[in-house]
């Protein structure tokens, strides 16, 4: 019989987590051991201008529309990951062997 992780263990809770830095699964970006990705300021400046053009109704090329659609999906994924991360933290429940009492302490 092999070892199995308990439902409340960090390994099980983080199995669906994806790192924003390296895009690998099972850890958060703040736990990532790989070097942080360098952000290309020219790329971000160009994409910011595209967003502003789209807001003002300026016609965009097909590839630009595709990029905007991908960005919307990426933002939604980041929001979902933040939500799941928060939910995983609030679902952590003390176990009987964790050293906490189930009764409140009287002061």
C-alpha positions in Angstrom: 0.0 0.0 0.0 1.5 3.3 -1.1 1.4 6.5 0.9 -1.7 8.7 0.2 -2.0 12.4 0.8 -4.8 13.5 3.2 -7.5 15.6 1.7 -6.5 18.7 3.8 -2.8 18.4 3.0 -1.1 21.2 1.1 -0.1 18.8 -1.8 -3.8 18.0 -2.5 -5.0 21.6 -2.0 -2.3 22.9 -4.4 -2.7 20.3 -7.1 -4.7 22.6 -9.4 -2.6 25.7 -8.7 -0.5 27.2 -11.5 2.5 29.5 -11.0 2.2 32.9 -12.7 6.0 33.0 -13.1 7.0 29.7 -14.7 3.4 28.4 -15.6 4.1 25.1 -13.9 1.6 23.5 -11.6 1.5 22.7 -7.9 3.0 25.9 -6.5 2.4 29.7 -6.3 4.5 32.3 -7.9 5.8 33.5 -4.5 7.1 29.9 -3.9 8.7 29.6 -7.3 12.4 28.8 -7.3 12.9 29.8 -11.0 14.1 33.3 -11.8 11.4 35.8 -12.3 10.4 36.5 -15.9 11.7 39.8 -17.2 8.8 42.0 -18.3 9.2 43.6 -21.7 8.2 47.2 -21.3 7.8 47.8 -25.1 5.5 44.8 -25.3 3.3 46.1 -22.5 3.3 49.6 -23.9 2.1 48.4 -27.3 -0.6 46.3 -25.7 -1.7 49.2 -23.5 -2.1 51.3 -26.6 -4.2 48.6 -28.2 -6.5 48.5 -25.2 -6.9 52.3 -25.4 -7.7 52.1 -29.1 -10.3 49.4 -28.6 -11.9 51.5 -25.8 -12.1 54.5 -28.2 -13.7 52.5 -31.0 -10.6 52.5 -33.3 -10.8 49.6 -35.7 -8.3 46.9 -35.0 -6.7 44.2 -37.1 -7.7 40.6 -36.7 -4.6 39.6 -34.7 -5.1 42.5 -32.4 -8.7 41.4 -31.6 -7.4 37.9 -31.0 -4.8 39.3 -28.5 -7.6 41.3 -26.7 -9.7 38.1 -26.4 -6.8 36.2 -25.0 -6.1 38.9 -22.5 -9.7 38.8 -21.3 -9.3 35.0 -20.7 -6.0 35.4 -19.0 -7.4 38.1 -16.6 -10.3 35.7 -15.8 -7.9 32.9 -15.1 -5.9 35.0 -12.8 -9.0 36.1 -10.9 -10.1 32.5 -10.6 -6.7 31.4 -9.4 -6.7 34.1 -6.7 -10.2 33.0 -5.7 -9.2 29.4 -5.5 -6.1 30.3 -3.5 -8.2 32.3 -1.0 -10.7 29.4 -0.8 -7.9 26.9 -0.1 -6.6 29.1 2.7 -10.0 29.4 4.4 -10.6 25.7 4.1 -7.6 24.8 6.1 -9.0 23.3 9.3 -7.0 22.5 12.4 -6.6 18.7 12.8 -6.8 17.0 16.2 -3.0 16.5 16.3 -2.2 20.1 15.4 -2.1 21.2 19.0 -5.2 23.4 19.0 -8.1 23.1 21.5 -11.6 22.8 20.2 -12.9 24.9 23.1 -12.4 28.6 23.4 -10.0 29.9 26.0 -11.7 31.8 28.8 -10.1 35.1 29.7 
